[in-house]
């Protein structure tokens, strides 16, 4: 096992009706900006539950955070905060709203002249942030209990991430019932997102970290079992609860503590969203199977473990088992309605040279757990994904 | 899944050589009381590593915290703190030292007249505590990242626990190499302790909490695989690391979040330590198998799941599989050198009436996940354990 530091300070309040607990957690004199996305919280009852919980508080609203939250939008929230002396943020939504809120919280206190530096420096220069909590409505990214944020800049086709110890949510309220009304595409996206987050921290090379391996396999098996049920029985509370808790656990730091991590699938996938506006989960489902094929030699031991423990594949040669595990992974994504080839999205690969250029421009020239995915290999993975 | 609140704010710094990081975590102007146990840290290099890390700090020492830490000893540390204006505690040791430090931290700031009330009220009246961190030398109790403490009072044969949000360690340094020199009995105790902690949160009744079940099974399988190796190869770092991380995970709140919990084994076992001074793990190994036999009907479904997923028992009738799983559990404890009958410790059961009286006196009259373990049933479990 490798050395690690693990900090998970966010207080999780999980379950039915738990939004009501907000008033026990947020200081009574807080001047709150409630940050949300496209407005579904106005129709599914979540916003009214939040308002009921925060009766007597000063609460102002800032909506319109997009999927793949845009710097151009977030910077308007920062201006609003400065003008209105906001001192607490409450993100109500999915990973995009929470990621956006992390950027807003840090940018509002940023000591430098240009808040975009937060992204280009990966969060290194952040010295404080406005305190915030979140109410999760879409299990997927794990942003609700970690300190990571992914932000896009539309004018430059950039999609970058930052992390900082100052942007852990103080409290995360997770009510699985808040996800009942999600459209199937978002449900499926969330399952694939959590599944790939887990694989990024698991399918590398063995370092004899048995707890982390068993935890990862447990989350993968849970997502395999519960994923299809979430689409068939959208109001099955236990199914939604298992998926929501899996998605949170998949990226709270525990899986990745003490083990090598990959994340090349994410880096390549981010470009697809930046260039073509595909959903994050769609881009992961396109890249991952080809990346596993490309790196099957260095991932050999963990691919075999994945085949056996998650997919129960014990027959045939090692190569056959690895083939079957990669195929089963792709089929799982397809079974949830998420296509796994660029051509399924009417893309012919003509943007590949530009995406590879963008990787180079962002310094992403040696990716993966061995830092051996060069630009040439990234290009090959993109081309194999057509 | 049941509703839950989960808070794990302790920052974990895990691995070889990590004691050196203490100086990054403790304020430079802290007036530290370093609390330790029987003195093994003076011989195994841990104390000198701590002193090296804290060069330039004000550090005073308070040793002599016993296994099953005694109120009578801890209260002397509280007096010392008041007289010497100590404002930070550093526990260096195993679960007993950390549990004792939690009590000291709370008692030093306790608003009431009698600090023993902390134990009789279960921690309810604590309003603040001296901040503290810990360096773990014995993986076992999970005390290093939770807010629970078990304290004994010698003069009254009491062994009670308390919990409080004010007694989470700020930082927990976990260096598996610090455990290399432990005697085999303590290594085995730690493995059994972590194993039973996991079972207390797992072997109840199903609530469709798939992540928690898979995590528990993962820890149990890890302890089964690595436990014997830790005794055979005491300086195998990875083995020790897997056991240390399992023991921490077994009682940091994650396994028990959203699921029913038992803890009757612990309540019955505590009396055995209070009356006869047996090691905590020995008392768990004595009580658990008989408690599982006694409650095999209400634990039926989870016992079968345990038999299948942890012990790979899929043949035979349900009753046979449950019998085999309980037998295998007992044999695992015995294989580590921990005997599982009172008579193995030269106890003939003559103290059972007094122990049952003590349960009654402490209000422990309806134990277990269904609160259906009455005093009569507790008596039966004790008698079956002879």
Interface residues (C-beta under 8 A of the other chain):
Chain A: X1 X2 X3 X4 X5 X6 X7 X8 X9 X11 X12 X13 X14 X15 X16 X17 X18 X208 X209 X210 X211 X213 X214 X215 X217 X218 X219 X221 X222 X225 X226 X238 X241 X242 X245 X246 X249 X254 X257 X258
Chain B: X1 X2 X3 X4 X5 X6 X7 X8 X9 X11 X12 X13 X14 X15 X16 X17 X18 X207 X208 X209 X210 X211 X213 X214 X215 X217 X218 X219 X221 X222 X225 X226 X238 X241 X242 X245 X246 X249 X254 X257 X258
